[in-house]
């Protein structure tokens, strides 16, 4: 492995060769997008088997058309699958982020400023989904994706 100085024209680079650093970055992007998407997808799979009834009810209670509840399939099934394969990743991550914001608004607002008995945020799981999806949206998919590093919206 070729060693580099701790500084370059682009700032600090550490001791890893540029190609190794890029591979590690792409592996990190892959891990992040697959982890977030897979965990959200599990909720979507549950809704495929049980239906979006809970979401429909919450939307109707909020004065919105219940039919919008079927959009949960886009946010919890289609978008996560797109994130996993790395196709339209930034757009898919934006959809997951929006889906999580809707979940916060409809279901979790009462717990927004609550802590658990152990001192953690009561919505830490939902927060990780939201902020993980936002990170994927900002970072893109990387080269370990169906769209490739320069793929559209990746």
C-alpha positions, 0 to 999 in steps of 0.5 A: 500500500502506497503511503501518503503524507498527512497533507495534500492540496485537498487537505489531510488525507491520512496514510491510506492510498487514495484508491483505498480511501475511496473504497472504504468510503463507498463501503461505508455508504453501502453499509449505511444505505442498506442498513437504513433501507432494510430496517425501514423495509421490514416495516413495509413488509409488515404493512404488505401483510397487514395493510395500511389500516393504521396509517389510513386511520391516523391520516383520517384523524388528522383530517386528511384523505385516508387514501393517502395511507397507501403511499406508505408502500412507496415510502416503506417498500419501493424507496427502501428497495431502491436504496438497497440496490442503489438506484435513484438513491438520493431520491429514494432516501428523500422519500424515506425521509419524508415518510419518517417526517409524516410518521413523526407528525401523525404518530410520534409528536407526543413523544418528541421531547420525551426521554426513556427511563434509561435517558435515551430519546423516546424516538431514537429508532425513528430518529435514526431512520430519519437522520440515516435516510437524510445522510444517504440523501446527502452522501449518495450511493457510491460506486457499490450500487446499481447506478454506479458512482456517477449514476443519476441521483446517486 
